[in-house]
Amino acid sequence: MVETSESELIYHIALAVDWARARELGSYTGGVSCRADGFIHFSTREQVAVTLAQFFQGRDVLVLLAAKVADLRDCLRWEEAPSGGIYPHYHGILGVAQLQLLGPIMLGSDGHHVSPLPEGCP
């Protein structure tokens, strides 16, 4: 189990089209890989860059969403990923009100993602 505070944020990387569809429906089930895996993939702040590099290399039209651990606790599980490490996974459907859009994730001129997370912030 990973220790987190109730106010801590965890992050989800989504295709912009999936987030737009969720806003229309009022609920979010994740992207194709989330639905196939049976849970919504989240990352801690420290894991966002690794997740982008492993699963979204060269992809753009992405957005970064955040959620408070306290708002997800009933269905949130900290589980080992096949690639290693303990990641937060949400086993359920999220209301869009449980997620905050932090902004687009852009591809820099070097081909690496530029996260909307400001340096030094939780």
C-alpha positions, 0 to 999 in steps of 0.5 A: 500500500502506498501512503497518500494524504486524503487531499493528494492529487493523482493524475490521469492521461486521456485522449482529448476526444475521450474527455470531450465524450465524457463531458457530454455524458457526465461520466468517464470510463477511461480510454480503450486500454482502461476499459480493456483492463477493467479500471481507470489508470492513474499516476502519481505526480512522480509517475506522470512522465514515465507513463507518458513515455511508456504508453503515449510516446509520440501521441498528441491531443492528450489532456491531463486530468487530476482527482483527489485521493479522498474523492476516489477512496471507495474504488481506488486500489494501489496495485503493482503494474506489469512493468513494475511500480505501484500505481493507483487504479480506479475500479469504477466509473467516474463522474466528470465532477470528480476530475479536474482538467489541468490542461493539454499535454503538448509534444515539444519540438524534441518529441517529448511531452510537455506536461501542464504540471507546474514545477514544484507544485503538488 
